[in-house]
Amino acid sequence: MQDQAKTKSGYVGIIGRPNVGKSSLMNRIIGQKIAITSAKPQTTRNIIRTVVTKENAQLIFLDTPGIHKSRNKLDDFMVKSAKSVVNEADVVMWLVEPSDFIGAGEKAIAEILNTIRIPVFLIINKVDTLKKDEILHIMDTYHRVCNFAEIVPVSALKGNNVEELLDLLISYLPEGPFLYDEETVTDQSERNITAEIIREKALRNLRDEIPHGIAVTVDKMEFKKGICNIDATIICEKESHKGMIIGKGGNMLKKIGSSARIDLEKMLDIQVNLKLWVKVRNNWRDDEFLLKDLGYQKNDE
């Protein structure tokens, strides 16, 4: 039994602009891949909860979609989800690129953070690419736009200062019992992670104009005789995109499926038989019914 009087637990929100490394940092912190990553922005679409349990502390990380200008209802949902985290968290980490230029997007985030009363950490990512005096200059620049509880330079890629970051976060958590079982790593189901892994492989292989217009549904996930049989559908917005996703002679779809299967077998620790289909759903990102069906709307909305 844990001694509740001596344990700490709380929620840590991770926010920032698209493609600054939020999911990569979260994966590094928990020591395994839960959130998908790619070089393309707006990879994360839903809030992903992961759990890190130490001897006397439990941190629940909330990885959020990048805060960006909305162009459709899917974007509206993503930005609303990201902004909601600052009201749910006990500590917020604002992850930024290693630059001393503070653009309109960063200023908008700073305005949000200046209205809340919980501790805000500035996390400067990719410090393995910087010299010490450059880091100090960036810290000084950001200090002018927001009052931070802590400023921590890290490298999500190489793990620099990640353990130090965890220790600092724990020091700001409230006392209380663990909120999840000590073995819990994420609240994401195997189906959700499977769909996201397939979407990640599509993101990494398709041309720039297609990825934002795709979603993935897992139609079947069946464990039988030492094999996991998975049927999944990649949804796109245009017939022309469908052709690109399938590729000449089905080569692109095979490539996506083969690379996804490797990650799925690692995750599930079992042989995977993956079958992929492609369907067109015109303008699904602006269709409220389809967004709900795909898990991009809350049930009470």
ZIZIHU-V307162 format. One record per helix or strand of 2 or more residues. SS is the DSSP state (A for helix, B for strand). FROM is the first residue (numbers start at 1). LEN is the number of residues. If there is no record, write none. Layout:
ss->[SS;SS]
from->[FROM;FROM]
len->[LEN;LEN]
//
This chain:
ss->[A;B;A;B;B;A;B;A;B;A;A;B;A;A;A;B;B;A;A;B;A;A]
from->[4;8;22;48;57;73;91;104;119;127;132;150;162;190;208;215;227;239;248;271;284;288]
len->[3;8;9;6;7;16;6;10;6;3;12;4;11;16;4;10;10;8;21;10;3;6]
//
